[in-house]
């Protein structure tokens, strides 16, 4: 069984900041997500699903999707 057309990896980004006392965890997650999108040549409008690390603030992916003003299907 193939996953072709069912799953996509858009891009990769490693945040350059290791100790960011001036940024919230939400900001770091959002900047990393936007960096991965830029790497893939995409924008926020291309996103229909969002999955993130367990240390995301609030209620995890749902809170981050709201923070980044994403419209999701998944």
Secondary structure, DSSP 8 states (H G I E B T S, - for coil): ---TTT---------S-SS-TTS-HHHHHHHHHHHHHHHHT--GGG-------TT-STTTHHHHHHHTT-----
